[in-house]
Amino acid sequence: MQILVPILFIWTLTIVADLRRCGDLFVRLILATPTITSMKDAVVEGDGECEIIVGLTKEVKAMLLSTCAPSS
């Protein structure tokens, strides 16, 4: 019993951290990213060789939400 409580505590902290990370990704990808009408307007040139995603269509957001959501 003395070893079970610390193991369960560490496991609980790991799960809470994972849930927080998932929630943060949900907010960034689905809620905070602007909704646009066409994916051809989704990317702009950034500094150097990088490109910046400036928006996602409703369909892409729905696909991300359905495929990245936990299945349990």
All heavy atoms as TSV, in Angstrom:
chain	resi	resn	atom	element	x	y	z
A	1	MET	N	N	0.813	-1.196	0.000
A	1	MET	CA	C	0.000	0.000	0.000
A	1	MET	C	C	0.860	1.266	0.000
A	1	MET	O	O	0.477	2.258	-0.585
A	1	MET	CB	C	-0.933	-0.026	1.217
A	1	MET	CG	C	-1.973	1.046	1.192
A	1	MET	SD	S	-3.114	0.717	-0.154
A	1	MET	CE	C	-4.346	1.900	0.194
A	2	GLN	N	N	2.020	1.199	0.656
A	2	GLN	CA	C	2.873	2.386	0.716
A	2	GLN	C	C	3.454	2.745	-0.652
A	2	GLN	O	O	3.722	3.903	-0.914
A	2	GLN	CB	C	4.003	2.165	1.713
A	2	GLN	CG	C	3.534	2.136	3.147
A	2	GLN	CD	C	4.678	1.863	4.108
A	2	GLN	OE1	O	5.701	1.324	3.710
A	2	GLN	NE2	N	4.493	2.243	5.366
A	3	ILE	N	N	3.657	1.779	-1.499
A	3	ILE	CA	C	4.191	2.062	-2.835
A	3	ILE	C	C	3.071	2.395	-3.824
A	3	ILE	O	O	3.295	3.118	-4.795
A	3	ILE	CB	C	5.053	0.875	-3.333
A	3	ILE	CG1	C	5.854	1.253	-4.591
A	3	ILE	CG2	C	4.179	-0.309	-3.666
A	3	ILE	CD1	C	7.002	2.126	-4.289
A	4	LEU	N	N	1.864	1.932	-3.558
A	4	LEU	CA	C	0.747	2.164	-4.470
A	4	LEU	C	C	0.314	3.632	-4.487
A	4	LEU	O	O	0.043	4.185	-5.558
A	4	LEU	CB	C	-0.439	1.267	-4.085
A	4	LEU	CG	C	-1.660	1.354	-4.989
A	4	LEU	CD1	C	-1.303	0.893	-6.389
A	4	LEU	CD2	C	-2.782	0.514	-4.405
A	5	VAL	N	N	0.255	4.281	-3.356
A	5	VAL	CA	C	-0.191	5.676	-3.282
A	5	VAL	C	C	0.731	6.612	-4.073
A	5	VAL	O	O	0.245	7.413	-4.880
A	5	VAL	CB	C	-0.352	6.114	-1.806
A	5	VAL	CG1	C	-0.613	7.609	-1.722
A	5	VAL	CG2	C	-1.464	5.330	-1.138
A	6	PRO	N	N	2.050	6.552	-3.920
A	6	PRO	CA	C	2.904	7.431	-4.750
A	6	PRO	C	C	2.796	7.135	-6.249
A	6	PRO	O	O	2.820	8.057	-7.064
A	6	PRO	CB	C	4.320	7.156	-4.255
A	6	PRO	CG	C	4.173	6.553	-2.918
A	6	PRO	CD	C	2.857	5.856	-2.912
A	7	ILE	N	N	2.650	5.869	-6.600
A	7	ILE	CA	C	2.510	5.516	-8.017
A	7	ILE	C	C	1.224	6.090	-8.579
A	7	ILE	O	O	1.207	6.669	-9.676
A	7	ILE	CB	C	2.589	3.984	-8.203
A	7	ILE	CG1	C	4.007	3.513	-7.938
A	7	ILE	CG2	C	2.120	3.587	-9.598
A	7	ILE	CD1	C	4.173	2.014	-7.939
A	8	LEU	N	N	0.125	5.962	-7.858
A	8	LEU	CA	C	-1.152	6.515	-8.306
A	8	LEU	C	C	-1.112	8.038	-8.365
A	8	LEU	O	O	-1.698	8.653	-9.267
A	8	LEU	CB	C	-2.286	6.049	-7.400
A	8	LEU	CG	C	-2.707	4.591	-7.561
A	8	LEU	CD1	C	-3.781	4.239	-6.550
A	8	LEU	CD2	C	-3.182	4.315	-8.969
A	9	PHE	N	N	-0.406	8.666	-7.433
A	9	PHE	CA	C	-0.279	10.117	-7.443
A	9	PHE	C	C	0.483	10.591	-8.673
A	9	PHE	O	O	0.069	11.533	-9.353
A	9	PHE	CB	C	0.408	10.592	-6.158
A	9	PHE	CG	C	0.571	12.070	-6.082
A	9	PHE	CD1	C	-0.528	12.895	-5.903
A	9	PHE	CD2	C	1.828	12.650	-6.202
A	9	PHE	CE1	C	-0.385	14.273	-5.833
A	9	PHE	CE2	C	1.983	14.022	-6.131
A	9	PHE	CZ	C	0.875	14.837	-5.953
A	10	ILE	N	N	1.590	9.943	-8.986
A	10	ILE	CA	C	2.380	10.303	-10.171
A	10	ILE	C	C	1.580	10.053	-11.443
A	10	ILE	O	O	1.586	10.876	-12.367
A	10	ILE	CB	C	3.716	9.531	-10.182
A	10	ILE	CG1	C	4.593	10.020	-9.039
A	10	ILE	CG2	C	4.433	9.686	-11.520
A	10	ILE	CD1	C	5.823	9.178	-8.801
A	11	TRP	N	N	0.856	8.956	-11.491
A	11	TRP	CA	C	0.027	8.652	-12.651
A	11	TRP	C	C	-1.063	9.708	-12.817
A	11	TRP	O	O	-1.336	10.163	-13.932
A	11	TRP	CB	C	-0.587	7.254	-12.492
A	11	TRP	CG	C	-1.513	6.889	-13.602
A	11	TRP	CD1	C	-1.193	6.507	-14.865
A	11	TRP	CD2	C	-2.942	6.887	-13.542
A	11	TRP	NE1	N	-2.322	6.254	-15.582
A	11	TRP	CE2	C	-3.413	6.489	-14.787
A	11	TRP	CE3	C	-3.855	7.176	-12.534
A	11	TRP	CZ2	C	-4.766	6.375	-15.069
A	11	TRP	CZ3	C	-5.196	7.072	-12.811
A	11	TRP	CH2	C	-5.641	6.671	-14.068
A	12	THR	N	N	-1.686	10.126	-11.727
A	12	THR	CA	C	-2.723	11.152	-11.774
A	12	THR	C	C	-2.159	12.473	-12.276
A	12	THR	O	O	-2.781	13.154	-13.101
A	12	THR	CB	C	-3.358	11.341	-10.381
A	12	THR	OG1	O	-3.893	10.095	-9.948
A	12	THR	CG2	C	-4.459	12.382	-10.411
A	13	LEU	N	N	-0.983	12.855	-11.807
A	13	LEU	CA	C	-0.354	14.085	-12.292
A	13	LEU	C	C	-0.049	14.010	-13.789
A	13	LEU	O	O	-0.209	14.998	-14.517
A	13	LEU	CB	C	0.923	14.373	-11.507
A	13	LEU	CG	C	0.740	14.799	-10.053
A	13	LEU	CD1	C	2.106	14.993	-9.394
A	13	LEU	CD2	C	-0.092	16.053	-9.953
A	14	THR	N	N	0.367	12.846	-14.244
A	14	THR	CA	C	0.646	12.655	-15.669
A	14	THR	C	C	-0.624	12.809	-16.499
A	14	THR	O	O	-0.623	13.465	-17.549
A	14	THR	CB	C	1.268	11.269	-15.910
A	14	THR	OG1	O	2.430	11.154	-15.104
A	14	THR	CG2	C	1.626	11.068	-17.365
A	15	ILE	N	N	-1.714	12.220	-16.036
A	15	ILE	CA	C	-2.992	12.310	-16.758
A	15	ILE	C	C	-3.496	13.752	-16.780
A	15	ILE	O	O	-3.968	14.242	-17.810
A	15	ILE	CB	C	-4.040	11.373	-16.108
A	15	ILE	CG1	C	-3.616	9.920	-16.246
A	15	ILE	CG2	C	-5.424	11.595	-16.709
A	15	ILE	CD1	C	-3.460	9.441	-17.671
A	16	VAL	N	N	-3.399	14.453	-15.661
A	16	VAL	CA	C	-3.847	15.849	-15.605
A	16	VAL	C	C	-3.019	16.712	-16.555
A	16	VAL	O	O	-3.565	17.566	-17.264
A	16	VAL	CB	C	-3.787	16.377	-14.154
A	16	VAL	CG1	C	-3.972	17.874	-14.105
A	16	VAL	CG2	C	-4.831	15.676	-13.303
A	17	ALA	N	N	-1.724	16.496	-16.613
A	17	ALA	CA	C	-0.868	17.252	-17.530
A	17	ALA	C	C	-1.240	16.966	-18.983
A	17	ALA	O	O	-1.275	17.876	-19.817
A	17	ALA	CB	C	0.597	16.919	-17.276
A	18	ASP	N	N	-1.544	15.716	-19.285
A	18	ASP	CA	C	-1.940	15.343	-20.643
A	18	ASP	C	C	-3.284	15.975	-21.010
A	18	ASP	O	O	-3.457	16.470	-22.130
A	18	ASP	CB	C	-2.005	13.826	-20.763
A	18	ASP	CG	C	-2.094	13.369	-22.198
A	18	ASP	OD1	O	-1.441	13.988	-23.060
A	18	ASP	OD2	O	-2.822	12.387	-22.464
A	19	LEU	N	N	-4.230	15.977	-20.107
A	19	LEU	CA	C	-5.527	16.606	-20.364
A	19	LEU	C	C	-5.372	18.111	-20.581
A	19	LEU	O	O	-6.026	18.695	-21.450
A	19	LEU	CB	C	-6.493	16.338	-19.213
A	19	LEU	CG	C	-7.038	14.920	-19.128
A	19	LEU	CD1	C	-7.856	14.747	-17.856
A	19	LEU	CD2	C	-7.878	14.595	-20.346
A	20	ARG	N	N	-4.513	18.729	-19.812
A	20	ARG	CA	C	-4.273	20.159	-19.988
A	20	ARG	C	C	-3.654	20.448	-21.351
A	20	ARG	O	O	-4.018	21.407	-22.033
A	20	ARG	CB	C	-3.374	20.670	-18.876
A	20	ARG	CG	C	-3.166	22.142	-18.942
A	20	ARG	CD	C	-2.408	22.653	-17.757
A	20	ARG	NE	N	-2.224	24.078	-17.920
A	20	ARG	CZ	C	-1.698	24.855	-17.034
A	20	ARG	NH1	N	-1.297	24.365	-15.891
A	20	ARG	NH2	N	-1.552	26.137	-17.261
A	21	ARG	N	N	-2.705	19.616	-21.765
A	21	ARG	CA	C	-2.071	19.784	-23.074
A	21	ARG	C	C	-3.095	19.601	-24.199
A	21	ARG	O	O	-3.106	20.357	-25.171
A	21	ARG	CB	C	-0.919	18.790	-23.199
A	21	ARG	CG	C	-0.008	19.026	-24.355
A	21	ARG	CD	C	1.249	18.158	-24.333
A	21	ARG	NE	N	1.101	16.843	-23.746
A	21	ARG	CZ	C	1.670	16.454	-22.604
A	21	ARG	NH1	N	2.412	17.290	-21.929
A	21	ARG	NH2	N	1.497	15.230	-22.147
A	22	CYS	N	N	-3.981	18.632	-24.063
A	22	CYS	CA	C	-5.025	18.410	-25.067
A	22	CYS	C	C	-5.984	19.593	-25.136
A	22	CYS	O	O	-6.382	20.022	-26.215
A	22	CYS	CB	C	-5.796	17.135	-24.758
A	22	CYS	SG	S	-4.879	15.634	-25.068
A	23	GLY	N	N	-6.356	20.114	-23.982
A	23	GLY	CA	C	-7.237	21.279	-23.952
A	23	GLY	C	C	-6.596	22.497	-24.584
A	23	GLY	O	O	-7.248	23.254	-25.318
A	24	ASP	N	N	-5.321	22.687	-24.329
A	24	ASP	CA	C	-4.593	23.810	-24.911
A	24	ASP	C	C	-4.522	23.683	-26.431
A	24	ASP	O	O	-4.738	24.656	-27.160
A	24	ASP	CB	C	-3.195	23.881	-24.307
A	24	ASP	CG	C	-2.449	25.130	-24.709
A	24	ASP	OD1	O	-3.084	26.201	-24.755
A	24	ASP	OD2	O	-1.233	25.026	-24.965
A	25	LEU	N	N	-4.252	22.490	-26.920
A	25	LEU	CA	C	-4.221	22.275	-28.376
A	25	LEU	C	C	-5.596	22.496	-29.000
A	25	LEU	O	O	-5.711	23.052	-30.095
A	25	LEU	CB	C	-3.721	20.860	-28.688
A	25	LEU	CG	C	-2.221	20.654	-28.572
A	25	LEU	CD1	C	-1.876	19.177	-28.750
A	25	LEU	CD2	C	-1.477	21.491	-29.574
A	26	PHE	N	N	-6.655	22.066	-28.305
A	26	PHE	CA	C	-8.014	22.279	-28.806
A	26	PHE	C	C	-8.297	23.770	-28.951
A	26	PHE	O	O	-8.813	24.216	-29.973
A	26	PHE	CB	C	-9.029	21.618	-27.867
A	26	PHE	CG	C	-10.446	21.966	-28.196
A	26	PHE	CD1	C	-11.088	21.356	-29.258
A	26	PHE	CD2	C	-11.142	22.909	-27.460
A	26	PHE	CE1	C	-12.400	21.679	-29.577
A	26	PHE	CE2	C	-12.444	23.239	-27.764
A	26	PHE	CZ	C	-13.078	22.625	-28.827
A	27	VAL	N	N	-7.957	24.532	-27.932
A	27	VAL	CA	C	-8.214	25.974	-27.976
A	27	VAL	C	C	-7.417	26.619	-29.103
A	27	VAL	O	O	-7.942	27.434	-29.865
A	27	VAL	CB	C	-7.885	26.625	-26.613
A	27	VAL	CG1	C	-7.867	28.139	-26.713
A	27	VAL	CG2	C	-8.875	26.177	-25.567
A	28	ARG	N	N	-6.151	26.240	-29.234
A	28	ARG	CA	C	-5.319	26.856	-30.275
A	28	ARG	C	C	-5.762	26.478	-31.680
A	28	ARG	O	O	-5.807	27.327	-32.570
A	28	ARG	CB	C	-3.860	26.428	-30.089
A	28	ARG	CG	C	-3.207	27.081	-28.916
A	28	ARG	CD	C	-1.767	26.657	-28.846
A	28	ARG	NE	N	-1.136	27.142	-27.636
A	28	ARG	CZ	C	0.142	27.001	-27.394
A	28	ARG	NH1	N	0.916	26.393	-28.255
A	28	ARG	NH2	N	0.645	27.461	-26.267
A	29	LEU	N	N	-6.057	25.202	-31.914
A	29	LEU	CA	C	-6.390	24.757	-33.269
A	29	LEU	C	C	-7.826	25.050	-33.671
A	29	LEU	O	O	-8.091	25.463	-34.797
A	29	LEU	CB	C	-6.142	23.253	-33.409
A	29	LEU	CG	C	-4.705	22.813	-33.564
A	29	LEU	CD1	C	-4.622	21.300	-33.559
A	29	LEU	CD2	C	-4.104	23.359	-34.837
A	30	ILE	N	N	-8.773	24.806	-32.788
A	30	ILE	CA	C	-10.172	24.880	-33.174
A	30	ILE	C	C	-10.787	26.242	-32.847
A	30	ILE	O	O	-11.478	26.836	-33.673
A	30	ILE	CB	C	-10.983	23.756	-32.484
A	30	ILE	CG1	C	-10.347	22.386	-32.757
A	30	ILE	CG2	C	-12.431	23.783	-32.925
A	30	ILE	CD1	C	-10.242	22.001	-34.208
A	31	LEU	N	N	-10.559	26.754	-31.673
A	31	LEU	CA	C	-11.229	27.984	-31.257
A	31	LEU	C	C	-10.485	29.255	-31.659
A	31	LEU	O	O	-11.090	30.213	-32.143
A	31	LEU	CB	C	-11.452	27.969	-29.739
A	31	LEU	CG	C	-12.299	26.815	-29.199
A	31	LEU	CD1	C	-12.430	26.911	-27.696
A	31	LEU	CD2	C	-13.661	26.774	-29.860
A	32	ALA	N	N	-9.173	29.295	-31.464
A	32	ALA	CA	C	-8.425	30.535	-31.687
A	32	ALA	C	C	-8.044	30.753	-33.148
A	32	ALA	O	O	-7.862	31.899	-33.562
A	32	ALA	CB	C	-7.168	30.547	-30.824
A	33	THR	N	N	-7.925	29.687	-33.925
A	33	THR	CA	C	-7.563	29.832	-35.336
A	33	THR	C	C	-8.777	30.367	-36.107
A	33	THR	O	O	-9.859	29.805	-36.007
A	33	THR	CB	C	-7.133	28.477	-35.927
A	33	THR	OG1	O	-6.077	27.948	-35.133
A	33	THR	CG2	C	-6.665	28.625	-37.358
A	34	PRO	N	N	-8.597	31.441	-36.847
A	34	PRO	CA	C	-9.731	32.006	-37.591
A	34	PRO	C	C	-10.286	31.020	-38.618
A	34	PRO	O	O	-9.560	30.189	-39.168
A	34	PRO	CB	C	-9.124	33.220	-38.305
A	34	PRO	CG	C	-7.884	33.539	-37.570
A	34	PRO	CD	C	-7.385	32.249	-36.998
A	35	THR	N	N	-11.588	31.112	-38.857
A	35	THR	CA	C	-12.243	30.280	-39.870
A	35	THR	C	C	-12.238	31.044	-41.189
A	35	THR	O	O	-12.657	32.194	-41.252
A	35	THR	CB	C	-13.684	29.962	-39.450
A	35	THR	OG1	O	-13.659	29.310	-38.181
A	35	THR	CG2	C	-14.364	29.058	-40.457
A	36	ILE	N	N	-11.739	30.378	-42.238
A	36	ILE	CA	C	-11.660	30.991	-43.559
A	36	ILE	C	C	-12.496	30.174	-44.532
A	36	ILE	O	O	-12.951	29.079	-44.208
A	36	ILE	CB	C	-10.194	31.098	-44.035
A	36	ILE	CG1	C	-9.530	29.727	-44.050
A	36	ILE	CG2	C	-9.417	32.069	-43.178
A	36	ILE	CD1	C	-8.124	29.730	-44.614
A	37	THR	N	N	-12.696	30.694	-45.733
A	37	THR	CA	C	-13.560	30.012	-46.694
A	37	THR	C	C	-12.811	29.043	-47.595
A	37	THR	O	O	-13.393	28.089	-48.087
A	37	THR	CB	C	-14.294	31.038	-47.574
A	37	THR	OG1	O	-13.325	31.873	-48.213
A	37	THR	CG2	C	-15.229	31.886	-46.733
A	38	SER	N	N	-11.514	29.264	-47.801
A	38	SER	CA	C	-10.749	28.416	-48.708
A	38	SER	C	C	-9.361	28.159	-48.137
A	38	SER	O	O	-8.731	29.065	-47.585
A	38	SER	CB	C	-10.619	29.077	-50.070
A	38	SER	OG	O	-9.753	28.343	-50.894
A	39	MET	N	N	-8.878	26.942	-48.304
A	39	MET	CA	C	-7.552	26.593	-47.801
A	39	MET	C	C	-6.435	27.247	-48.612
A	39	MET	O	O	-5.298	27.289	-48.171
A	39	MET	CB	C	-7.362	25.074	-47.793
A	39	MET	CG	C	-8.048	24.388	-46.631
A	39	MET	SD	S	-7.538	24.985	-45.010
A	39	MET	CE	C	-5.871	24.361	-44.920
A	40	LYS	N	N	-6.747	27.778	-49.787
A	40	LYS	CA	C	-5.694	28.457	-50.544
A	40	LYS	C	C	-5.270	29.759	-49.871
A	40	LYS	O	O	-4.197	30.275	-50.136
A	40	LYS	CB	C	-6.120	28.705	-51.989
A	40	LYS	CG	C	-7.242	29.685	-52.155
A	40	LYS	CD	C	-7.598	29.842	-53.613
A	40	LYS	CE	C	-8.797	30.773	-53.742
A	40	LYS	NZ	N	-9.197	30.917	-55.128
A	41	ASP	N	N	-6.117	30.272	-48.965
A	41	ASP	CA	C	-5.778	31.480	-48.214
A	41	ASP	C	C	-5.246	31.156	-46.820
A	41	ASP	O	O	-5.064	32.047	-46.001
A	41	ASP	CB	C	-7.027	32.364	-48.053
A	41	ASP	CG	C	-7.647	32.735	-49.387
A	41	ASP	OD1	O	-6.882	32.933	-50.347
A	41	ASP	OD2	O	-8.881	32.818	-49.465
A	42	ALA	N	N	-4.975	29.891	-46.533
A	42	ALA	CA	C	-4.632	29.453	-45.180
A	42	ALA	C	C	-3.180	29.718	-44.800
A	42	ALA	O	O	-2.873	29.810	-43.626
A	42	ALA	CB	C	-4.925	27.964	-45.017
A	43	VAL	N	N	-2.299	29.851	-45.762
A	43	VAL	CA	C	-0.868	29.949	-45.461
A	43	VAL	C	C	-0.302	31.229	-46.064
A	43	VAL	O	O	-0.611	31.582	-47.199
A	43	VAL	CB	C	-0.118	28.713	-46.029
A	43	VAL	CG1	C	1.371	28.818	-45.765
A	43	VAL	CG2	C	-0.674	27.439	-45.443
A	44	VAL	N	N	0.528	31.911	-45.274
A	44	VAL	CA	C	1.258	33.086	-45.774
A	44	VAL	C	C	2.743	32.853	-45.545
A	44	VAL	O	O	3.140	32.061	-44.687
A	44	VAL	CB	C	0.810	34.397	-45.092
A	44	VAL	CG1	C	-0.627	34.710	-45.416
A	44	VAL	CG2	C	1.024	34.349	-43.608
A	45	GLU	N	N	3.559	33.553	-46.297
A	45	GLU	CA	C	5.014	33.429	-46.163
A	45	GLU	C	C	5.470	34.111	-44.884
A	45	GLU	O	O	5.045	35.218	-44.572
A	45	GLU	CB	C	5.699	34.067	-47.363
A	45	GLU	CG	C	5.323	33.433	-48.684
A	45	GLU	CD	C	6.419	32.576	-49.243
A	45	GLU	OE1	O	7.551	32.663	-48.753
A	45	GLU	OE2	O	6.137	31.824	-50.175
A	46	GLY	N	N	6.346	33.439	-44.158
A	46	GLY	CA	C	6.916	34.022	-42.941
A	46	GLY	C	C	8.353	34.440	-43.182
A	46	GLY	O	O	8.795	34.592	-44.322
A	47	ASP	N	N	9.096	34.613	-42.123
A	47	ASP	CA	C	10.509	34.964	-42.223
A	47	ASP	C	C	11.303	33.761	-42.716
A	47	ASP	O	O	11.137	32.652	-42.227
A	47	ASP	CB	C	11.053	35.409	-40.867
A	47	ASP	CG	C	10.379	36.680	-40.375
A	47	ASP	OD1	O	9.932	37.458	-41.229
A	47	ASP	OD2	O	10.314	36.877	-39.147
A	48	GLY	N	N	12.174	33.988	-43.671
A	48	GLY	CA	C	13.015	32.901	-44.175
A	48	GLY	C	C	12.207	31.883	-44.959
A	48	GLY	O	O	11.442	32.226	-45.843
A	49	GLU	N	N	12.371	30.612	-44.603
A	49	GLU	CA	C	11.705	29.535	-45.326
A	49	GLU	C	C	10.429	29.061	-44.651
A	49	GLU	O	O	9.804	28.124	-45.113
A	49	GLU	CB	C	12.660	28.352	-45.478
A	49	GLU	CG	C	13.868	28.656	-46.329
A	49	GLU	CD	C	14.757	27.440	-46.500
A	49	GLU	OE1	O	14.342	26.338	-46.131
A	49	GLU	OE2	O	15.867	27.616	-47.006
A	50	CYS	N	N	10.027	29.672	-43.554
A	50	CYS	CA	C	8.848	29.194	-42.833
A	50	CYS	C	C	7.573	29.782	-43.427
A	50	CYS	O	O	7.577	30.831	-44.059
A	50	CYS	CB	C	8.952	29.516	-41.343
A	50	CYS	SG	S	8.824	31.260	-40.967
A	51	GLU	N	N	6.495	29.055	-43.232
A	51	GLU	CA	C	5.168	29.507	-43.643
A	51	GLU	C	C	4.280	29.508	-42.415
A	51	GLU	O	O	4.437	28.684	-41.521
A	51	GLU	CB	C	4.602	28.594	-44.724
A	51	GLU	CG	C	5.417	28.627	-46.004
A	51	GLU	CD	C	4.891	27.665	-47.056
A	51	GLU	OE1	O	4.164	26.727	-46.694
A	51	GLU	OE2	O	5.203	27.861	-48.222
A	52	ILE	N	N	3.330	30.424	-42.360
A	52	ILE	CA	C	2.474	30.586	-41.193
A	52	ILE	C	C	1.036	30.272	-41.584
A	52	ILE	O	O	0.521	30.798	-42.579
A	52	ILE	CB	C	2.571	32.025	-40.648
A	52	ILE	CG1	C	4.017	32.331	-40.273
A	52	ILE	CG2	C	1.643	32.219	-39.462
A	52	ILE	CD1	C	4.270	33.780	-39.945
A	53	ILE	N	N	0.390	29.428	-40.792
A	53	ILE	CA	C	-1.017	29.119	-41.003
A	53	ILE	C	C	-1.837	30.228	-40.366
A	53	ILE	O	O	-1.731	30.483	-39.174
A	53	ILE	CB	C	-1.379	27.755	-40.395
A	53	ILE	CG1	C	-0.601	26.650	-41.093
A	53	ILE	CG2	C	-2.881	27.506	-40.492
A	53	ILE	CD1	C	-0.782	25.294	-40.483
A	54	VAL	N	N	-2.653	30.894	-41.173
A	54	VAL	CA	C	-3.441	32.017	-40.669
A	54	VAL	C	C	-4.911	31.666	-40.486
A	54	VAL	O	O	-5.658	32.465	-39.920
A	54	VAL	CB	C	-3.304	33.253	-41.584
A	54	VAL	CG1	C	-1.878	33.778	-41.551
A	54	VAL	CG2	C	-3.726	32.927	-42.997
A	55	GLY	N	N	-5.345	30.501	-40.925
A	55	GLY	CA	C	-6.739	30.112	-40.759
A	55	GLY	C	C	-6.988	28.710	-41.262
A	55	GLY	O	O	-6.171	28.137	-41.977
A	56	LEU	N	N	-8.127	28.162	-40.863
A	56	LEU	CA	C	-8.552	26.829	-41.301
A	56	LEU	C	C	-10.023	26.887	-41.690
A	56	LEU	O	O	-10.801	27.647	-41.118
A	56	LEU	CB	C	-8.362	25.805	-40.179
A	56	LEU	CG	C	-6.936	25.555	-39.701
A	56	LEU	CD1	C	-6.964	24.673	-38.460
A	56	LEU	CD2	C	-6.101	24.920	-40.780
A	57	THR	N	N	-10.408	26.048	-42.643
A	57	THR	CA	C	-11.816	25.979	-43.019
A	57	THR	C	C	-12.595	25.179	-41.973
A	57	THR	O	O	-12.016	24.460	-41.158
A	57	THR	CB	C	-11.978	25.308	-44.395
A	57	THR	OG1	O	-11.492	23.971	-44.321
A	57	THR	CG2	C	-11.253	26.070	-45.480
A	58	LYS	N	N	-13.918	25.291	-42.024
A	58	LYS	CA	C	-14.773	24.547	-41.099
A	58	LYS	C	C	-14.560	23.047	-41.268
A	58	LYS	O	O	-14.559	22.298	-40.294
A	58	LYS	CB	C	-16.245	24.878	-41.339
A	58	LYS	CG	C	-16.639	26.259	-40.933
A	58	LYS	CD	C	-18.112	26.497	-41.235
A	58	LYS	CE	C	-18.492	27.922	-40.972
A	58	LYS	NZ	N	-19.895	28.186	-41.335
A	59	GLU	N	N	-14.377	22.609	-42.509
A	59	GLU	CA	C	-14.191	21.186	-42.782
A	59	GLU	C	C	-12.902	20.657	-42.162
A	59	GLU	O	O	-12.867	19.568	-41.592
A	59	GLU	CB	C	-14.204	20.920	-44.295
A	59	GLU	CG	C	-15.537	21.175	-44.956
A	59	GLU	CD	C	-15.791	22.649	-45.277
A	59	GLU	OE1	O	-14.858	23.472	-45.190
A	59	GLU	OE2	O	-16.944	22.970	-45.604
A	60	VAL	N	N	-11.826	21.426	-42.275
A	60	VAL	CA	C	-10.543	21.003	-41.701
A	60	VAL	C	C	-10.628	20.981	-40.181
A	60	VAL	O	O	-10.135	20.055	-39.534
A	60	VAL	CB	C	-9.395	21.913	-42.191
A	60	VAL	CG1	C	-8.107	21.616	-41.453
A	60	VAL	CG2	C	-9.198	21.768	-43.681
A	61	LYS	N	N	-11.285	21.968	-39.594
A	61	LYS	CA	C	-11.460	21.980	-38.149
A	61	LYS	C	C	-12.272	20.770	-37.683
A	61	LYS	O	O	-11.941	20.134	-36.681
A	61	LYS	CB	C	-12.138	23.270	-37.698
A	61	LYS	CG	C	-11.244	24.476	-37.751
A	61	LYS	CD	C	-11.958	25.697	-37.199
A	61	LYS	CE	C	-11.050	26.904	-37.177
A	61	LYS	NZ	N	-11.663	28.050	-36.508
A	62	ALA	N	N	-13.331	20.429	-38.433
A	62	ALA	CA	C	-14.147	19.264	-38.078
A	62	ALA	C	C	-13.339	17.980	-38.216
A	62	ALA	O	O	-13.440	17.080	-37.373
A	62	ALA	CB	C	-15.385	19.205	-38.962
A	63	MET	N	N	-12.515	17.876	-39.254
A	63	MET	CA	C	-11.680	16.696	-39.447
A	63	MET	C	C	-10.661	16.571	-38.315
A	63	MET	O	O	-10.462	15.490	-37.772
A	63	MET	CB	C	-10.970	16.770	-40.800
A	63	MET	CG	C	-10.226	15.531	-41.202
A	63	MET	SD	S	-8.438	15.485	-40.873
A	63	MET	CE	C	-7.847	17.068	-41.267
A	64	LEU	N	N	-10.026	17.661	-37.924
A	64	LEU	CA	C	-9.069	17.640	-36.825
A	64	LEU	C	C	-9.758	17.250	-35.521
A	64	LEU	O	O	-9.227	16.459	-34.741
A	64	LEU	CB	C	-8.402	19.003	-36.662
A	64	LEU	CG	C	-7.335	19.369	-37.665
A	64	LEU	CD1	C	-6.916	20.825	-37.495
A	64	LEU	CD2	C	-6.136	18.461	-37.540
A	65	LEU	N	N	-10.937	17.789	-35.309
A	65	LEU	CA	C	-11.665	17.486	-34.078
A	65	LEU	C	C	-12.084	16.026	-34.028
A	65	LEU	O	O	-11.970	15.375	-32.993
A	65	LEU	CB	C	-12.904	18.390	-33.976
A	65	LEU	CG	C	-13.677	18.341	-32.681
A	65	LEU	CD1	C	-12.801	18.752	-31.516
A	65	LEU	CD2	C	-14.873	19.260	-32.764
A	66	SER	N	N	-12.504	15.468	-35.154
A	66	SER	CA	C	-12.971	14.073	-35.147
A	66	SER	C	C	-11.820	13.071	-35.133
A	66	SER	O	O	-11.956	11.993	-34.554
A	66	SER	CB	C	-13.876	13.814	-36.355
A	66	SER	OG	O	-13.134	13.933	-37.544
A	67	THR	N	N	-10.697	13.406	-35.748
A	67	THR	CA	C	-9.591	12.435	-35.786
A	67	THR	C	C	-8.650	12.552	-34.604
A	67	THR	O	O	-7.990	11.575	-34.253
A	67	THR	CB	C	-8.766	12.594	-37.081
A	67	THR	OG1	O	-8.278	13.929	-37.174
A	67	THR	CG2	C	-9.612	12.260	-38.299
A	68	CYS	N	N	-8.569	13.720	-33.993
A	68	CYS	CA	C	-7.646	13.911	-32.872
A	68	CYS	C	C	-8.325	13.772	-31.521
A	68	CYS	O	O	-7.667	13.830	-30.500
A	68	CYS	CB	C	-6.986	15.287	-32.971
A	68	CYS	SG	S	-5.945	15.447	-34.422
A	69	ALA	N	N	-9.633	13.622	-31.510
A	69	ALA	CA	C	-10.348	13.486	-30.243
A	69	ALA	C	C	-10.055	12.118	-29.627
A	69	ALA	O	O	-9.874	11.128	-30.344
A	69	ALA	CB	C	-11.842	13.637	-30.458
A	70	PRO	N	N	-10.009	12.033	-28.305
A	70	PRO	CA	C	-9.788	10.735	-27.670
A	70	PRO	C	C	-10.932	9.784	-27.972
A	70	PRO	O	O	-12.090	10.179	-28.023
A	70	PRO	CB	C	-9.730	11.041	-26.180
A	70	PRO	CG	C	-9.958	12.493	-26.020
A	70	PRO	CD	C	-10.123	13.119	-27.364
A	71	SER	N	N	-10.619	8.541	-28.212
A	71	SER	CA	C	-11.639	7.570	-28.614
A	71	SER	C	C	-12.241	6.815	-27.441
A	71	SER	O	O	-13.058	5.927	-27.626
A	71	SER	CB	C	-11.044	6.578	-29.609
A	71	SER	OG	O	-9.933	5.927	-29.017
A	72	SER	N	N	-11.830	7.113	-26.225
A	72	SER	CA	C	-12.370	6.358	-25.093
A	72	SER	C	C	-13.562	7.023	-24.474
A	72	SER	O	O	-14.009	8.051	-24.724
A	72	SER	CB	C	-11.307	6.181	-24.023
A	72	SER	OG	O	-10.778	7.417	-23.622
